[in-house]
Amino acid sequence: QVQLVESGGGLVTPGGSLRLSCASSESIFRFNYMGWYRQAPGKERELVATVASGGSTNYGDFVKGRSAIDRDDDKNTVYLHMNNLKPEDTAVYLCNAYENGWGTERTYWGQGTQVHVTS
């Protein structure tokens, strides 16, 4: 079973920064991509960032230029660095992993880590 465990969330003031971590119980090398999504109360889940196995990245419009995703295959961990945080960044941040093989598409989710951006 694949387990994704997020950490690093918490309370931060506007303009601050955080580093979120997602640790996988399995080798992340075999995932097609991993990423971060976020969901605030009453809003739809939205893309924050993804990183493919080959290293290419994709970012949501609202965090472009303020975030960076990277992966450490040796540690089976994906990181999300966020800076210049804004109140609208407040949400539960969810780690995601995707794989597609042998005709089966699978998506895995972590339990989420809460980020509060407030003064």
DANOR-V237614 format. One record per residue. N is the residue number from 1. PHI is phi in whole degrees, 0 to 359 (none if undefined). Layout:
n->N phi->PHI
n->N phi->PHI
//
This chain:
n->1 phi->none
n->2 phi->271
n->3 phi->237
n->4 phi->243
n->5 phi->236
n->6 phi->267
n->7 phi->205
n->8 phi->106
n->9 phi->286
n->10 phi->160
n->11 phi->263
n->12 phi->217
n->13 phi->277
n->14 phi->305
n->15 phi->90
n->16 phi->279
n->17 phi->221
n->18 phi->216
n->19 phi->237
n->20 phi->266
n->21 phi->236
n->22 phi->230
n->23 phi->259
n->24 phi->258
n->25 phi->284
n->26 phi->240
n->27 phi->299
n->28 phi->278
n->29 phi->299
n->30 phi->272
n->31 phi->285
n->32 phi->298
n->33 phi->203
n->34 phi->231
n->35 phi->194
n->36 phi->235
n->37 phi->237
n->38 phi->221
n->39 phi->215
n->40 phi->260
n->41 phi->305
n->42 phi->78
n->43 phi->237
n->44 phi->285
n->45 phi->295
n->46 phi->227
n->47 phi->289
n->48 phi->257
n->49 phi->196
n->50 phi->225
n->51 phi->225
n->52 phi->275
n->53 phi->299
n->54 phi->278
n->55 phi->104
n->56 phi->291
n->57 phi->235
n->58 phi->217
n->59 phi->232
n->60 phi->292
n->61 phi->301
n->62 phi->286
n->63 phi->246
n->64 phi->300
n->65 phi->89
n->66 phi->242
n->67 phi->220
n->68 phi->213
n->69 phi->248
n->70 phi->214
n->71 phi->224
n->72 phi->238
n->73 phi->296
n->74 phi->294
n->75 phi->261
n->76 phi->53
n->77 phi->224
n->78 phi->245
n->79 phi->244
n->80 phi->233
n->81 phi->263
n->82 phi->232
n->83 phi->226
n->84 phi->49
n->85 phi->293
n->86 phi->238
n->87 phi->305
n->88 phi->289
n->89 phi->280
n->90 phi->299
n->91 phi->182
n->92 phi->273
n->93 phi->258
n->94 phi->244
n->95 phi->276
n->96 phi->227
n->97 phi->227
n->98 phi->231
n->99 phi->219
n->100 phi->217
n->101 phi->198
n->102 phi->55
n->103 phi->78
n->104 phi->240
n->105 phi->258
n->106 phi->230
n->107 phi->233
n->108 phi->243
n->109 phi->229
n->110 phi->276
n->111 phi->279
n->112 phi->98
n->113 phi->227
n->114 phi->275
n->115 phi->242
n->116 phi->244
n->117 phi->245
n->118 phi->203
n->119 phi->267
//
